[in-house]
Amino acid sequence: MNPPSAEAVAARNFREFLMLYNKLTENCFSSCITNLNQRSLTSEETSCVEVCSSKWVNLNHRQMSVFMEVGPLAEKRLGMGQPS
């Protein structure tokens, strides 16, 4: 089996980034935005969006850290880390 090309990996990474961004946007919008009658955000909405997005980014960083630690160990245990 051929490893994926750098172009395919970049496309997959970009799709994953867009999915994460869309989830963050949808979640924070539905949690924080309460008044659609005004053109700009209220101070409470702005604060909520900042906290919400910060939590999502920190969660993603934490998940990636764990994945980077555990991923190679799991691959090794399953025998996937060895070249054929």
C-alpha positions as CSV (number, residue, x, y, z in Angstrom):
1,M,0.0,0.0,0.0
2,N,1.4,3.4,-1.0
3,P,1.6,6.1,1.6
4,P,-0.7,9.1,0.9
5,S,0.9,12.0,-1.1
6,A,1.8,15.2,0.6
7,E,-1.0,16.9,-1.4
8,A,-3.6,14.3,-0.1
9,V,-2.4,14.8,3.5
10,A,-2.6,18.6,3.2
11,A,-6.1,18.3,1.7
12,R,-7.2,16.0,4.6
13,N,-5.7,18.4,7.2
14,F,-7.4,21.4,5.6
15,R,-10.8,19.5,5.6
16,E,-10.3,18.6,9.3
17,F,-9.4,22.2,10.1
18,L,-12.6,23.4,8.4
19,M,-14.7,20.9,10.2
20,L,-13.3,22.0,13.6
21,Y,-13.8,25.6,12.7
22,N,-17.4,25.0,11.7
23,K,-18.1,23.1,14.9
24,L,-16.5,25.8,17.0
25,T,-18.5,28.5,15.1
26,E,-21.8,26.7,15.3
27,N,-21.4,25.8,19.0
28,C,-20.3,29.2,20.2
29,F,-22.9,31.0,18.0
30,S,-25.8,28.9,19.4
31,S,-24.5,29.2,23.0
32,C,-23.6,32.9,23.0
33,I,-25.7,34.8,20.5
34,T,-29.1,35.7,21.9
35,N,-30.2,38.8,20.0
36,L,-30.2,38.9,16.2
37,N,-32.0,42.2,16.1
38,Q,-28.7,44.2,16.4
39,R,-26.0,44.6,13.9
40,S,-23.2,44.2,16.5
41,L,-22.6,41.9,19.4
42,T,-23.4,43.0,23.0
43,S,-20.6,43.0,25.5
44,E,-22.0,39.8,27.1
45,E,-22.1,38.1,23.7
46,T,-18.6,39.2,22.9
47,S,-17.3,37.9,26.2
48,C,-19.1,34.6,25.8
49,V,-17.7,34.1,22.3
50,E,-14.2,34.8,23.5
51,V,-14.5,32.3,26.4
52,C,-16.2,29.7,24.2
53,S,-13.7,29.9,21.4
54,S,-10.8,29.8,23.8
55,K,-12.1,26.7,25.4
56,W,-12.5,25.0,22.0
57,V,-9.0,25.9,21.0
58,N,-7.5,24.7,24.3
59,L,-9.5,21.5,24.1
60,N,-8.2,20.9,20.6
61,H,-4.6,21.5,21.7
62,R,-5.0,19.1,24.6
63,Q,-6.5,16.4,22.3
64,M,-3.7,16.8,19.8
65,S,-1.1,16.5,22.6
66,V,-2.7,13.3,23.9
67,F,-2.9,12.0,20.3
68,M,0.8,12.7,19.7
69,E,1.7,10.8,22.8
70,V,-0.6,7.9,22.5
71,G,-0.7,7.5,18.7
72,P,2.8,6.1,18.2
73,L,2.3,3.8,21.1
74,A,-0.9,2.4,19.7
75,E,0.6,2.0,16.3
76,K,3.5,0.2,17.7
77,R,1.2,-2.1,19.8
78,L,-0.8,-2.9,16.6
79,G,2.3,-3.4,14.5
80,M,1.4,-0.5,12.2
81,G,4.6,1.5,12.9
82,Q,6.9,-1.0,11.3
83,P,7.8,-0.6,7.6
84,S,6.9,-3.4,5.3
